[in-house]
Amino acid sequence: MKLTKERLKELIVKEINSAEKEYVISGDYDFMKKKALPVAKKLGIKNIKLYSAHRAFFEFTFRTDSKTFKKLNSALKKLDKSGEDYQGVFESKIYESSIEFDESKMKDLLKKDKFLQRAFKSIKGKEKEKLEKLFNTFIIDDSKMEKEYKKN
């Protein structure tokens, strides 16, 4: 059997779609806990890692193929009737950032921002771990917060 360009493209697309990638889902705590997690489990997604920065925000990471990813994303969009509970599904590559965590900069920003202060109090753990969680959750991928962080 001769391998044509069309067949090769078909095989490449099939391989890309079947390869597992890591995704991150975020949204309202209650929506994610009561609706998103059960839907993900029904679709056969295993090894889900949970993360909660504070009571109002919840996210989890998982590995799956792109077909399951698309099914999950569309199902959660349908379940979110208000349009505010579900933040969306993102490939983990989105979290790559050009800025690095600096404990002293984060402490300075924490002194200025009341929302970050409240979130900091609600996180459990050692001070440095709490600062890193705040940085990863609220600074990275938020252009306004990144500018504030770079000013310090």
Buried (B, 14 or more C-beta within 10 A) or exposed (E): EEEEEEEEEEEEEEEEEEEEBEBBBBBBBEBBBEBBBEBBEEBEBEEBEEBBBBEEBBBBBBBBEBEBBEBBBEBBEEBBEEEEBBBEBBEEEEEEBEEEBBEEBBEBBBEEBEEBEEBBEEBEEEEEEBBBBBBBBBBBBEEEBBEBBEEE
